[in-house]
Amino acid sequence: MNAFRLVPLSEALRGAIPPELAEWFVPLTELGGVAFSLALLCLLYWLTDRERAATLTALVFGGAALVVGLKGAFALPRPPVETALVVETGYGFPSGHAVIATVLYGGLAALVDVGRRAVRYAAATVLVVVVSLSRVVIGVHYVGDVLAGAALAAAFLWVALRVTRREPLRAFALAAGLGAVGYALAGPTVNAVTVFGASVGGALAWYVLEPAARPASRLEAATLALVGLPAVVGIRVATEAVGALFPLVFALSVLLVGFIVAFPVVVSELGGQAGVASR
């Protein structure tokens, strides 16, 4: 285990960081966390190019599915809890934060066309390094965990962008397939059911609906952000509250991403009806 997880290097790295500086890495690690990533993906989908943002969302779920399956397959422990600055549960290899950060920021750099391509990829690399380093510094992963996670995610992203042709429905279908594989490898766990359900919800909603490319007005954009984010938080809280009731976890996960995809259509329809009624 020590050979490929680089345990001595990890311990040396943590020992080289002063405790007062290490505390700063606790919030930085959330740049690759579920809550921040989901909020960012929601805003990107609701407020910008929805086809590209939906594809990115699906790819992030696909990367998460890979993590679920591989963690279950390897079943390797995290570093001792006594050395950690935060409490984390579950297996340690590969790093889920490293995978999510790589797919999220690397996918964003690949899919958007703002600024120079080299600058976008450089910024994505910096964010991935910060998230990966933070996981080691706060004591919840070894260096080998984050290196493997980032490498795996980069390879997955490269292949997925070509297999899906950057089309949302293909990307969600890929994520759902990987979610099923992850469930088979990890067994009935909350994470496995959540990722699979979320991918299915995204595929179904995108297949049934035809969301507009972008918000039609600033009012619509504001409504999506101010009403949508609290609703997403509410569904997430409900999902966590049901614990290991897997049918409910699956249903709520389907609802979560289905809501994210469908909400712009609902707001647009309501706005259109209000406009007709005011004439």
C-alpha positions as CSV (number, residue, x, y, z in Angstrom):
1,M,0.0,0.0,0.0
2,N,2.8,2.4,0.9
3,A,4.5,2.0,-2.4
4,F,1.8,3.5,-4.7
5,R,0.0,5.6,-2.2
6,L,3.3,7.4,-1.3
7,V,2.6,7.4,2.5
8,P,6.1,8.6,3.6
9,L,6.0,11.5,1.1
10,S,2.5,12.4,2.4
11,E,3.7,12.5,6.0
12,A,6.7,14.6,5.1
13,L,4.5,17.0,3.2
14,R,2.1,17.4,6.1
15,G,5.0,17.8,8.5
16,A,6.4,20.6,6.4
17,I,3.3,22.7,6.5
18,P,2.9,24.8,9.7
19,P,-0.3,24.1,11.6
20,E,-1.6,27.7,11.3
21,L,-1.1,27.5,7.5
22,A,-2.6,24.1,7.3
23,E,-5.9,25.5,8.6
24,W,-6.2,27.6,5.4
25,F,-6.5,24.4,3.4
26,V,-9.7,23.3,5.0
27,P,-11.9,25.8,3.1
28,L,-9.8,25.5,-0.1
29,T,-10.6,21.8,-0.2
30,E,-14.3,22.6,-0.8
31,L,-13.4,23.9,-4.3
32,G,-13.6,20.2,-5.1
33,G,-16.5,19.3,-2.8
34,V,-20.0,18.2,-3.6
35,A,-21.8,21.3,-2.3
36,F,-19.7,23.9,-4.1
37,S,-19.5,21.9,-7.3
38,L,-23.2,21.4,-7.4
39,A,-23.9,25.1,-6.8
40,L,-21.5,26.1,-9.5
41,L,-23.0,23.6,-12.0
42,C,-26.5,24.9,-11.2
43,L,-25.5,28.5,-11.9
44,L,-23.6,27.6,-15.1
45,Y,-26.6,25.7,-16.4
46,W,-29.2,28.2,-15.4
47,L,-27.3,31.4,-16.4
48,T,-25.0,30.4,-19.3
49,D,-24.9,28.1,-22.3
50,R,-27.2,25.3,-21.1
51,E,-26.0,22.6,-23.6
52,R,-22.4,23.0,-22.6
53,A,-23.2,23.3,-18.9
54,A,-25.5,20.2,-19.0
55,T,-22.7,18.2,-20.7
56,L,-20.3,19.4,-18.0
57,T,-22.7,18.4,-15.2
58,A,-23.2,14.9,-16.7
59,L,-19.4,14.5,-17.0
60,V,-18.9,15.4,-13.3
61,F,-21.5,12.8,-12.4
62,G,-19.7,10.3,-14.6
63,G,-16.4,11.1,-12.8
64,A,-18.2,10.7,-9.4
65,A,-19.5,7.3,-10.5
66,L,-15.9,6.2,-11.3
67,V,-14.8,7.2,-7.8
68,V,-17.7,5.3,-6.2
69,G,-16.8,2.1,-8.1
70,L,-13.1,2.3,-7.6
71,K,-13.3,3.1,-3.9
72,G,-15.5,0.1,-3.5
73,A,-13.2,-2.1,-5.6
74,F,-10.0,-1.1,-3.9
75,A,-11.4,-0.6,-0.4
76,L,-8.3,1.1,0.9
77,P,-8.4,3.1,4.1
78,R,-7.8,6.8,4.6
79,P,-4.9,8.1,6.7
80,P,-5.3,7.7,10.5
81,V,-8.1,10.0,11.8
82,E,-5.7,11.3,14.4
83,T,-3.7,13.2,11.7
84,A,-6.8,14.7,10.0
85,L,-8.0,18.3,10.4
86,V,-11.5,17.3,9.4
87,V,-13.6,14.1,9.7
88,E,-14.1,12.1,6.5
89,T,-15.7,8.7,6.1
90,G,-15.5,6.1,3.5
91,Y,-12.5,4.7,1.6
92,G,-9.5,6.7,0.6
93,F,-8.4,5.6,-2.9
94,P,-8.7,7.4,-5.3
95,S,-9.5,10.9,-4.1
96,G,-13.0,11.9,-5.0
97,H,-12.2,15.6,-4.6
98,A,-9.3,15.3,-7.0
99,V,-11.5,13.6,-9.6
100,I,-14.3,16.0,-9.3
101,A,-12.0,19.1,-9.4
102,T,-10.2,17.7,-12.5
103,V,-13.4,16.9,-14.4
104,L,-15.2,20.1,-13.3
105,Y,-12.4,22.6,-14.0
106,G,-10.8,20.7,-16.8
107,G,-14.2,20.2,-18.5
108,L,-15.0,23.8,-18.0
109,A,-11.7,24.8,-19.7
110,A,-12.5,22.4,-22.6
111,L,-16.1,23.4,-23.1
112,V,-16.1,27.2,-22.8
113,D,-14.6,29.6,-25.3
114,V,-13.8,32.6,-23.1
115,G,-10.2,33.9,-23.3
116,R,-7.2,31.9,-24.5
117,R,-7.3,28.1,-24.4
118,A,-3.8,27.9,-22.7
119,V,-4.9,30.3,-20.0
120,R,-8.1,28.4,-19.3
121,Y,-6.2,25.1,-18.9
122,A,-3.5,26.8,-16.8
123,A,-6.2,28.1,-14.4
124,A,-7.9,24.7,-14.3
125,T,-4.5,23.0,-13.5
126,V,-3.9,25.5,-10.6
127,L,-7.3,24.7,-9.1
128,V,-6.8,21.0,-9.4
129,V,-3.4,21.3,-7.7
130,V,-4.8,23.4,-4.9
131,V,-7.7,21.0,-4.2
132,S,-5.4,17.9,-4.5
133,L,-2.8,19.4,-2.2
134,S,-5.4,20.4,0.3
135,R,-6.6,16.8,0.7
136,V,-3.1,15.7,1.7
137,V,-2.4,18.7,4.0
138,I,-5.6,18.3,6.0
139,G,-4.8,14.6,6.4
140,V,-7.7,12.8,4.6
141,H,-5.7,11.4,1.6
142,Y,-2.2,10.3,0.6
143,V,-0.3,11.8,-2.3
144,G,-0.9,8.7,-4.3
145,D,-4.7,9.0,-3.8
146,V,-4.8,12.5,-5.3
147,L,-2.3,11.8,-8.1
148,A,-4.3,8.7,-9.2
149,G,-7.6,10.6,-8.9
150,A,-6.4,13.5,-11.1
151,A,-4.8,11.2,-13.7
152,L,-7.9,9.0,-13.8
153,A,-10.1,12.0,-14.2
154,A,-8.0,13.6,-16.9
155,A,-8.1,10.3,-18.9
156,F,-11.8,10.0,-18.4
157,L,-12.5,13.5,-19.4
158,W,-10.4,13.2,-22.6
159,V,-12.3,10.0,-23.6
160,A,-15.7,11.2,-22.5
161,L,-15.6,14.4,-24.5
162,R,-14.9,12.4,-27.7
163,V,-17.4,9.5,-27.0
164,T,-20.2,11.9,-26.1
165,R,-19.4,14.4,-28.9
166,R,-20.1,17.0,-26.2
167,E,-23.9,16.2,-26.4
168,P,-25.8,16.4,-23.0
169,L,-27.9,13.3,-23.6
170,R,-25.0,11.1,-24.5
171,A,-23.1,12.5,-21.5
172,F,-25.9,11.7,-19.1
173,A,-26.3,8.3,-20.6
174,L,-22.6,7.6,-20.1
175,A,-22.8,8.8,-16.5
176,A,-25.9,6.6,-15.9
177,G,-24.0,3.6,-17.3
178,L,-21.0,4.3,-15.1
179,G,-23.3,4.8,-12.2
180,A,-24.7,1.3,-12.7
181,V,-21.2,-0.1,-12.8
182,G,-20.2,1.9,-9.7
183,Y,-23.3,0.5,-7.9
184,A,-22.3,-3.0,-8.9
185,L,-18.7,-2.6,-7.6
186,A,-19.5,-0.6,-4.4
187,G,-22.8,-2.3,-3.5
188,P,-25.8,-0.5,-2.1
189,T,-24.3,2.6,-0.6
190,V,-25.8,6.1,-0.3
191,N,-23.1,7.5,-2.7
192,A,-23.6,4.8,-5.3
193,V,-27.4,5.2,-5.3
194,T,-27.1,9.0,-5.3
195,V,-24.8,9.2,-8.3
196,F,-26.8,6.6,-10.3
197,G,-30.1,8.3,-9.5
198,A,-28.7,11.8,-10.4
199,S,-27.4,10.6,-13.7
200,V,-30.7,8.9,-14.6
201,G,-32.6,12.1,-13.6
202,G,-30.5,14.2,-15.9
203,A,-30.9,11.8,-18.8
204,L,-34.7,11.6,-18.4
205,A,-35.2,15.4,-18.0
206,W,-32.9,16.3,-20.9
207,Y,-34.6,13.7,-23.2
208,V,-38.1,14.9,-22.4
209,L,-37.6,18.6,-22.3
210,E,-36.0,21.1,-24.7
211,P,-34.5,23.9,-22.5
212,A,-33.9,27.2,-24.1
213,A,-30.2,27.9,-24.8
214,R,-29.9,30.8,-22.3
215,P,-32.1,32.8,-20.0
216,A,-34.4,35.1,-21.9
217,S,-34.0,38.1,-19.5
218,R,-32.2,39.2,-16.3
219,L,-35.4,38.7,-14.4
220,E,-35.6,35.1,-15.5
221,A,-31.9,34.6,-14.6
222,A,-32.4,36.2,-11.1
223,T,-35.5,34.0,-10.5
224,L,-33.5,30.9,-11.5
225,A,-30.7,31.7,-9.1
226,L,-32.6,33.0,-6.1
227,V,-35.4,30.4,-6.2
228,G,-33.5,27.5,-7.7
229,L,-30.5,27.3,-5.4
230,P,-32.6,27.1,-2.1
231,A,-34.8,24.4,-3.8
232,V,-31.7,22.4,-4.7
233,V,-30.4,22.7,-1.1
234,G,-33.7,21.6,0.2
235,I,-33.7,18.4,-2.0
236,R,-30.1,17.7,-0.9
237,V,-31.0,18.1,2.7
238,A,-33.9,15.7,2.3
239,T,-31.7,13.2,0.5
240,E,-29.2,13.2,3.4
241,A,-32.1,13.0,5.9
242,V,-33.5,9.7,4.6
243,G,-30.2,8.0,5.4
244,A,-30.0,4.5,4.0
245,L,-33.5,4.2,2.6
246,F,-32.2,3.6,-0.8
247,P,-35.4,3.8,-2.8
248,L,-36.0,7.3,-1.4
249,V,-32.3,8.2,-2.0
250,F,-32.7,7.2,-5.6
251,A,-36.0,9.0,-6.1
252,L,-34.7,12.2,-4.5
253,S,-31.5,12.1,-6.6
254,V,-33.5,11.7,-9.8
255,L,-35.7,14.6,-8.6
256,L,-32.6,16.8,-7.8
257,V,-31.1,16.7,-11.3
258,G,-34.4,16.5,-13.0
259,F,-35.4,19.7,-11.2
260,I,-32.1,21.4,-12.2
261,V,-32.7,20.6,-15.9
262,A,-36.4,21.4,-15.8
263,F,-36.5,24.5,-13.7
264,P,-35.6,26.9,-16.6
265,V,-38.4,25.5,-18.7
266,V,-40.9,26.0,-15.9
267,V,-39.8,29.6,-15.2
268,S,-39.8,30.4,-18.9
269,E,-43.4,29.0,-19.3
270,L,-44.6,30.9,-16.3
271,G,-43.0,34.1,-17.6
272,G,-44.6,33.6,-20.9
273,Q,-48.1,33.1,-19.4
274,A,-47.6,36.2,-17.2
275,G,-46.7,38.2,-20.2
276,V,-49.8,37.1,-22.1
277,A,-52.1,37.8,-19.1
278,S,-50.7,41.3,-18.7
279,R,-51.6,42.3,-22.3
